[in-house]
Each structure stands twice: as structure tokens, then as C-alpha cells.
Amino acid sequence: MNIINKSFNKHINKDENLKIIKERMNKRNMKYLKYSLIPICLLLVISLYLITNNNEPDIFDDTKEIYINEIDNMNLTSLDSDIRVENNYMVEIYDELLNIVIPTDLNKMNGSAIFLSDNTLNNYVIEYFNDEKRITIAYSKTNTPIRDYFIDDGKSSIINNTNLVISKYNTMYIVTFKYNDVYFDIETSNIKENELITLLESIVN
């Protein structure tokens, strides 16, 4: 009987000890889990921040970084009533525009000039268009081209080491930059983004 009791007590003690060990291990695992969750949560927060505050360009390679500044509205500016626009004008074509690349379906062209109230030439304008799409290029070696609306400056893009500001309003792109001492102000309508980038690359080369 003593042998049986000793064996029984030994068995009970063994089970009890095993239970205690398991409880301690569970507590220890919970402790480790508690502290391991802290860096995991921090990592998740940082990842979400980087995703929601992504400053990477829309297009990036070794020669260009393209940022498209989305604008909600454009403010009209008050132009001098004496400013004169002469259509079908024999514009001067600068070297920067000799190898320009435009969509092949823009089969119409018009040149014009903008004169100030004192009859001073401010800038030239070349338009390529069809019934649905249009590219308007205003340029000058002496003045910033005149436009009848105002938009805020945005984040700059870079093409071939030249800074440009590209903005988008609905189906319109507006691009302003200075290249080889020539001021450019480009406006497009219903032109695709890749067509715009190709156009800009052909000017800034």
C-alpha cells in the first residue's frame, strides 16, 4: 500500500509540476508577445505614414523626375485691354522648337504674336490642333508669356537637368519653364501625359 501511495503521490506531483511549468511558460510567452507587439505596431505606423505621404515622383528615371501638380481652380487675371493678338503671324522659330515632337493627328497649325499696349512684342504663340485636341506653345527670349489666368506654383519636375512646373486642371496641362534663356508657357487640351512628356523632351534636349 505504501508503494502504491508513493507512486500515486509521485504521479500527482509530476502532473502538478507540469501544470505549473506550462502556466509559467504561458505567462512568459504572453510577456514576450506583449513586448514584441510594440515594434510591430511601430513598423505598421511608419509604413502607413510612408504610403500616405509618398513624395516619389509620378515618373522617375536617370534623366527625368516628373511631378504632376493637380489644381482645383484657376484664377482669371485682368489683362490690359490694349494688348493685341495678331493671328496668322510669321513667328520666329527658335532652335529649341526645330525638332519638336507632337502627336501626328494634330494636323492644323497657327502662329500668332502678343503685343503690349505700347506696341512692344511680348511673346510668340504656336498652336497645333484638330477638332478635339490642342497644344499651345507661348515663348519669348525677353519676357514671360502672357496668359489670362493665374495658378499657384507647384513642385518642380526635372527633364534633362531643366526645372519645369507641370500642372493639370481637368483635361488641361500647363507647363512653365525657362530653357536656353527662352521662357516657355505651354498649355494643352485633351493631350495624354505621355504625349506631353514626349513634347517636353523634344524641346529640352
Secondary structure, DSSP 4 states (H G I P E B T S, - for coil): -HHHHHHHHHHHHHHHHHHHHHHHHHHHHHHHHHHHHHHHHHHHHHHHHHHHT----SEE-SSEEE--EE-S--EE----TT-EEEES------GGGTT----TT--EEEEEEEE-TTS-EEEEEEEEE-SS-EEEEEEESSSPPP-SEE----PEEEETTEEEEEEEETTEEEEEEEETTEEEEEEEES--HHHHHHHHHHH--
